[in-house]
Amino acid sequence: MPPPADDIRSFRRRIEPFLEKHANWDVQFWLQRQSANAVSLLERNLPFFPAANDVMTVNAFDELPLSFSENDFYQITTKHFRWRGQLPGIPVAFRPSVLMYDSHVLQQLDEPFPNPSWTMEDVLDAAERIATHYPLKTAYAPHDGYEVSFLLEQEGIRLFTPALQPEFTNPRVIEELKRLRQIQRGRAIIQPFADSILTFSLLNQPSTPDMNAIALTPRAGAVWPMAVFYTAATRQSQHPDMAWEWAAFTARHPDIVASNALPALKSLAEDEATRARLGPERYDAYMTMLERVPPRSLTDADILKGAALWWFDQALRLVGPDTDLRAALAPAQDKAQAFLTCTGPQISDLDHLTACARQVDPDHPLASQAP
């Protein structure tokens, strides 16, 4: 989805100092034009690399022309972002997912505030109580199908078998989706822009001053989502070193990438502005999540499941209060199965991945990738 025109104009204004120095370079925050020399991209939950076919892979990330101290987050970030020992770009900022909650509303309802011992089950229990007493307000609503997948996994419910068989219509999945729908009180399960009392932070700052941040207790062995902001040179670029210069510029101007994220390319010990920008509560929540979530490189299965989850996400966006969940998810499961049958359990190359997506559904994001 292209960004709003106002966002583009604001972005171009903020990067004017960079553009003045590099008059012949075309920088994009979203990969909109094949002519771009460098891009900045966001991976949330790291489902797959939407631009992997269009950006240069950074191979020698151990030989970076930058100096890093032990306090930098770059090494942590690359472990969450690396695939087969390679990086599709240079991480400049990242953010572990934390729970945001409206302290004012919870206080009014005499509800206990979330604490670091809470699991996803505690979040859903609280959302059910809030929805009962406050039916006109959204207690909790997932922003997309990837968040639902994360939620299910934290509940011990997986959408894929170890053999990569999709199980979107598994009875446990259906029951949990019914529970989510009940919490919505007649609203859609997926609400990308909901102003919820309980929510997992996305791109923007909290909507009200009463929104507080807290780290949760993750389920052992389950993947915890990270948002990684990275820069890359495109395959068409005549200036492969440009990604480094663009990364250094965005590191000095964190508001360009994500004002509510941790800077991967700066030492936090030397950057008190980060604490001030995030606030002590969110900063502590992020740091706690980093202690609780061990870094892990992406596997082929992670990328394949992430790509196949697109059909799950699309199906959930059409689910209404009276929709037959099994009937709605069955076609999505069939397409995910066809895609994974085409790809096999390992990724031979990204072009084959693209071809399989195109064969199953020309609307899939991977289907529009080059070649």
C-alpha positions as CSV (number, residue, x, y, z in Angstrom):
1,M,0.0,0.0,0.0
2,P,1.6,3.3,-1.0
3,P,2.1,5.9,1.7
4,P,-0.2,9.0,1.9
5,A,1.0,12.0,-0.1
6,D,1.5,14.0,3.1
7,D,3.8,11.4,4.5
8,I,5.9,11.4,1.4
9,R,6.2,15.2,1.4
10,S,7.2,15.2,5.1
11,F,9.7,12.4,4.5
12,R,11.3,14.3,1.5
13,R,11.6,17.5,3.6
14,R,13.4,15.6,6.4
15,I,15.9,14.0,4.1
16,E,16.8,17.2,2.2
17,P,20.3,17.4,3.7
18,F,21.0,14.0,2.4
19,L,19.6,14.6,-1.0
20,E,21.5,17.9,-1.4
21,K,24.8,15.9,-0.9
22,H,23.6,13.1,-3.3
23,A,21.8,14.9,-6.0
24,N,21.8,12.0,-8.4
25,W,20.6,9.4,-5.9
26,D,17.0,8.4,-5.5
27,V,16.0,7.4,-2.0
28,Q,12.7,5.8,-1.2
29,F,11.2,4.9,2.2
30,W,9.0,2.3,0.5
31,L,10.2,0.4,-2.5
32,Q,7.9,2.1,-5.1
33,R,10.2,2.6,-8.0
34,Q,12.7,0.2,-9.6
35,S,14.9,3.3,-10.3
36,A,15.6,3.9,-6.6
37,N,19.2,3.7,-5.6
38,A,18.5,3.0,-1.9
39,V,15.5,2.2,0.2
40,S,14.4,2.1,3.8
41,L,12.0,-0.7,4.7
42,L,10.2,-2.1,7.7
43,E,9.8,-5.8,8.6
44,R,7.2,-6.3,11.3
45,N,7.0,-9.8,12.7
46,L,9.5,-10.7,10.0
47,P,7.1,-12.8,8.0
48,F,9.2,-12.7,4.8
49,F,11.3,-10.2,2.9
50,P,8.9,-8.4,0.6
51,A,11.7,-6.7,-1.3
52,A,14.3,-9.5,-1.2
53,N,14.4,-9.8,-5.0
54,D,15.0,-6.1,-5.4
55,V,17.7,-5.2,-2.9
56,M,21.4,-6.1,-2.7
57,T,22.2,-8.7,-0.1
58,V,24.7,-7.6,2.5
59,N,27.1,-10.5,2.6
60,A,30.1,-9.5,4.7
61,F,28.2,-8.0,7.7
62,D,31.2,-9.0,9.9
63,E,33.4,-6.6,8.0
64,L,31.4,-3.4,8.3
65,P,33.1,-0.1,7.8
66,L,31.6,1.1,11.0
67,S,32.7,0.7,14.6
68,F,30.4,-0.8,17.2
69,S,30.7,-1.1,21.0
70,E,29.4,-3.9,23.1
71,N,26.5,-1.6,24.0
72,D,25.3,-1.4,20.4
73,F,22.2,-3.3,19.4
74,Y,23.4,-4.0,15.9
75,Q,24.6,-7.5,16.6
76,I,21.4,-8.4,18.3
77,T,19.4,-7.0,15.5
78,T,21.3,-8.9,12.8
79,K,20.6,-12.2,14.6
80,H,16.9,-11.6,14.4
81,F,17.2,-10.4,10.8
82,R,19.8,-12.7,9.3
83,W,18.9,-15.5,6.9
84,R,21.5,-18.1,5.7
85,G,24.2,-15.9,7.2
86,Q,23.1,-13.0,5.0
87,L,21.4,-9.7,5.5
88,P,19.0,-8.2,2.9
89,G,19.9,-4.8,4.3
90,I,21.5,-2.8,7.1
91,P,19.4,-2.6,10.3
92,V,19.2,0.9,11.6
93,A,16.5,0.6,14.3
94,F,14.4,-2.1,15.8
95,R,11.6,-2.6,18.3
96,P,10.5,-5.7,20.3
97,S,6.7,-5.9,20.6
98,V,5.4,-4.8,24.0
99,L,1.9,-4.5,25.4
100,M,0.4,-1.0,25.6
101,Y,-2.5,-0.4,28.0
102,D,-4.7,2.5,28.8
103,S,-4.1,3.1,32.5
104,H,-6.9,5.6,32.8
105,V,-9.6,3.2,31.6
106,L,-8.3,0.3,33.6
107,Q,-8.3,2.4,36.7
108,Q,-11.9,3.4,36.1
109,L,-12.9,-0.2,35.7
110,D,-10.9,-1.2,38.8
111,E,-8.9,-3.6,36.6
112,P,-5.4,-4.5,37.7
113,F,-2.6,-3.1,35.6
114,P,-0.6,-5.6,33.5
115,N,2.7,-6.6,35.0
116,P,5.8,-8.4,33.6
117,S,4.5,-11.8,34.8
118,W,1.5,-11.6,32.4
119,T,1.2,-13.9,29.5
120,M,-1.0,-13.6,26.4
121,E,-3.6,-15.6,28.2
122,D,-3.7,-12.9,30.9
123,V,-4.1,-10.3,28.2
124,L,-7.1,-12.1,26.7
125,D,-8.7,-12.7,30.1
126,A,-8.5,-9.0,30.8
127,A,-9.9,-8.1,27.4
128,E,-12.9,-10.4,28.0
129,R,-13.6,-8.6,31.4
130,I,-13.1,-5.2,29.8
131,A,-15.4,-6.0,26.9
132,T,-18.1,-7.1,29.3
133,H,-18.0,-3.8,31.3
134,Y,-17.1,-1.5,28.5
135,P,-18.8,-2.8,25.3
136,L,-18.7,0.4,23.4
137,K,-14.9,0.5,23.6
138,T,-12.5,-1.9,21.8
139,A,-10.8,-3.9,24.6
140,Y,-8.3,-5.6,22.3
141,A,-8.2,-6.2,18.6
142,P,-5.4,-7.6,16.5
143,H,-4.1,-5.3,13.8
144,D,-3.6,-8.1,11.2
145,G,-3.5,-11.8,10.7
146,Y,0.2,-12.0,11.6
147,E,-0.6,-10.7,15.0
148,V,-3.3,-13.3,15.3
149,S,-0.8,-15.9,14.4
150,F,1.6,-14.6,17.1
151,L,-1.3,-14.6,19.6
152,L,-2.2,-18.2,18.7
153,E,1.4,-19.3,19.1
154,Q,1.6,-17.7,22.5
155,E,-1.5,-19.8,23.4
156,G,0.3,-23.0,22.2
157,I,-1.7,-23.1,19.0
158,R,0.3,-23.4,15.8
159,L,-1.1,-22.6,12.3
160,F,1.4,-25.0,10.7
161,T,2.5,-28.5,11.5
162,P,6.3,-29.3,11.7
163,A,5.9,-30.6,8.1
164,L,4.6,-27.2,7.0
165,Q,1.0,-28.3,6.6
166,P,-1.3,-25.3,7.2
167,E,-4.0,-25.8,9.8
168,F,-6.1,-22.7,9.5
169,T,-9.3,-24.6,10.1
170,N,-8.0,-26.6,13.1
171,P,-10.8,-26.7,15.7
172,R,-8.5,-25.1,18.3
173,V,-7.8,-22.2,15.9
174,I,-11.5,-21.8,15.2
175,E,-12.3,-21.7,18.9
176,E,-9.7,-19.1,19.6
177,L,-11.0,-17.0,16.8
178,K,-14.5,-17.2,18.2
179,R,-13.1,-16.0,21.5
180,L,-11.5,-13.0,19.8
181,R,-14.7,-12.3,17.9
182,Q,-16.7,-12.4,21.2
183,I,-14.3,-9.8,22.6
184,Q,-15.0,-7.5,19.7
185,R,-18.7,-7.4,20.5
186,G,-19.9,-7.5,16.9
187,R,-16.9,-5.7,15.4
188,A,-14.4,-7.2,13.0
189,I,-11.7,-9.5,14.4
190,I,-9.0,-7.6,12.5
191,Q,-9.0,-3.8,13.2
192,P,-5.9,-2.2,11.8
193,F,-6.6,1.3,13.2
194,A,-8.5,0.4,16.4
195,D,-8.0,2.6,19.4
196,S,-7.8,-0.3,21.9
197,I,-7.5,-0.3,25.6
198,L,-5.0,-3.2,25.3
199,T,-2.8,-3.2,22.2
200,F,0.6,-4.2,20.8
201,S,2.5,-1.2,19.6
202,L,2.9,-0.6,15.9
203,L,4.3,2.3,14.0
204,N,3.0,5.2,16.0
205,Q,3.4,6.6,19.5
206,P,0.6,5.9,22.0
207,S,-2.6,7.6,21.1
208,T,-3.1,9.1,24.6
209,P,-0.8,10.1,27.5
210,D,-2.5,7.3,29.5
211,M,-1.0,4.5,27.4
212,N,1.6,2.7,29.3
213,A,4.1,0.0,28.1
214,I,4.9,-3.4,29.7
215,A,6.9,-6.4,28.7
216,L,5.1,-9.7,28.8
217,T,6.3,-13.2,29.6
218,P,6.7,-15.1,26.3
219,R,5.8,-18.8,25.9
220,A,9.0,-20.9,25.8
221,G,10.0,-21.8,22.3
222,A,7.5,-19.5,20.6
223,V,8.6,-16.7,18.3
224,W,8.2,-13.2,19.6
225,P,7.7,-10.4,17.0
226,M,10.3,-7.8,16.3
227,A,10.0,-4.8,14.1
228,V,13.2,-4.2,12.2
229,F,13.8,-1.0,10.1
230,Y,16.6,-1.4,7.6
231,T,18.2,0.3,4.6
232,A,19.5,-1.3,1.5
233,A,20.9,-0.5,-2.0
234,T,18.7,-1.8,-4.8
235,R,20.0,-4.2,-7.4
236,Q,19.7,-1.4,-10.0
237,S,21.8,1.0,-8.0
238,Q,25.1,2.2,-9.4
239,H,26.2,3.2,-5.9
240,P,26.3,0.1,-3.8
241,D,28.0,2.0,-0.9
242,M,25.0,4.3,-0.7
243,A,23.2,2.0,1.7
244,W,25.9,2.6,4.3
245,E,25.7,6.4,3.9
246,W,21.9,6.3,4.0
247,A,22.1,4.0,7.1
248,A,24.4,6.4,8.9
249,F,22.2,9.4,8.0
250,T,19.0,7.7,9.3
251,A,20.9,6.6,12.5
252,R,21.6,10.3,13.2
253,H,17.9,11.1,12.6
254,P,15.9,8.4,14.3
255,D,12.6,10.2,13.7
256,I,13.0,9.5,10.0
257,V,12.8,5.8,10.6
258,A,11.0,5.2,13.9
259,S,10.9,7.6,16.8
260,N,9.6,4.8,19.1
261,A,12.4,2.3,18.3
262,L,15.8,1.5,19.6
263,P,18.7,2.7,17.4
264,A,20.7,-0.3,16.1
265,L,23.6,1.7,14.9
266,K,24.3,3.8,18.0
267,S,25.5,3.0,21.4
268,L,22.6,3.5,23.8
269,A,25.0,4.3,26.6
270,E,26.0,7.4,24.6
271,D,22.6,8.2,23.5
272,E,20.5,9.6,26.3
273,A,18.2,11.1,23.7
274,T,16.9,7.6,23.2
275,R,15.7,7.3,26.8
276,A,14.1,10.7,26.6
277,R,12.4,10.0,23.3
278,L,11.0,6.6,24.4
279,G,10.3,7.5,28.0
280,P,11.4,5.4,30.9
281,E,8.5,2.9,30.9
282,R,8.7,2.0,27.2
283,Y,12.5,1.9,27.4
284,D,12.4,-0.5,30.3
285,A,9.8,-2.6,28.5
286,Y,11.9,-2.9,25.4
287,M,15.0,-3.8,27.4
288,T,13.1,-6.4,29.4
289,M,11.8,-8.0,26.2
290,L,15.3,-8.2,24.8
291,E,16.4,-10.2,27.9
292,R,13.4,-12.5,27.6
293,V,13.5,-13.1,23.8
294,P,16.7,-14.9,22.7
295,P,18.0,-13.7,19.3
296,R,17.4,-16.2,16.5
297,S,18.2,-16.2,12.8
298,L,15.4,-16.7,10.3
299,T,15.0,-20.2,8.9
300,D,13.5,-21.2,5.6
301,A,10.4,-22.4,7.4
302,D,10.0,-18.9,9.0
303,I,10.0,-17.3,5.6
304,L,7.8,-19.9,4.0
305,K,5.2,-19.8,6.8
306,G,5.3,-16.0,6.8
307,A,4.6,-15.9,3.0
308,A,1.8,-18.5,3.4
309,L,0.2,-16.5,6.3
310,W,-0.7,-13.8,3.8
311,W,-3.8,-15.9,2.9
312,F,-4.7,-16.3,6.5
313,D,-4.5,-12.5,7.0
314,Q,-6.6,-11.7,3.9
315,A,-9.3,-14.2,5.0
316,L,-9.5,-12.7,8.5
317,R,-9.9,-9.2,7.1
318,L,-13.2,-10.3,5.5
319,V,-14.6,-12.0,8.6
320,G,-17.7,-10.3,10.1
321,P,-19.7,-11.0,13.2
322,D,-21.8,-13.8,11.5
323,T,-19.2,-15.2,9.2
324,D,-18.7,-19.0,9.2
325,L,-15.0,-19.1,10.3
326,R,-14.3,-22.5,8.9
327,A,-15.8,-21.7,5.6
328,A,-13.9,-18.4,5.4
329,L,-10.6,-20.0,6.2
330,A,-10.8,-23.1,4.1
331,P,-10.0,-21.4,0.8
332,A,-7.1,-19.6,2.4
333,Q,-5.8,-22.9,3.8
334,D,-6.0,-24.5,0.4
335,K,-4.0,-21.7,-1.3
336,A,-1.4,-21.8,1.5
337,Q,-1.1,-25.6,1.0
338,A,-0.8,-25.2,-2.8
339,F,1.9,-22.6,-2.3
340,L,3.9,-24.7,0.2
341,T,3.5,-27.8,-2.0
342,C,5.0,-25.7,-4.9
343,T,7.9,-24.4,-2.8
344,G,8.8,-27.5,-0.9
345,P,10.2,-27.4,2.6
346,Q,13.3,-25.4,1.6
347,I,13.8,-22.3,-0.4
348,S,15.9,-23.2,-3.5
349,D,16.0,-19.5,-4.6
350,L,13.8,-16.5,-4.2
351,D,12.8,-16.5,-7.9
352,H,11.2,-19.9,-7.3
353,L,9.4,-18.5,-4.3
354,T,8.0,-15.7,-6.4
355,A,6.9,-18.1,-9.1
356,C,5.0,-20.2,-6.7
357,A,3.2,-17.2,-5.2
358,R,2.3,-16.0,-8.7
359,Q,1.1,-19.5,-9.7
360,V,-1.3,-19.8,-6.7
361,D,-2.5,-16.2,-6.4
362,P,-1.4,-13.2,-8.6
363,D,-2.5,-10.8,-5.8
364,H,0.1,-12.2,-3.3
365,P,2.8,-9.6,-2.5
366,L,5.5,-11.9,-3.7
367,A,3.8,-12.4,-7.0
368,S,4.6,-8.8,-8.0
369,Q,8.4,-9.1,-7.3
370,A,10.9,-9.2,-10.0
371,P,11.6,-10.9,-12.4
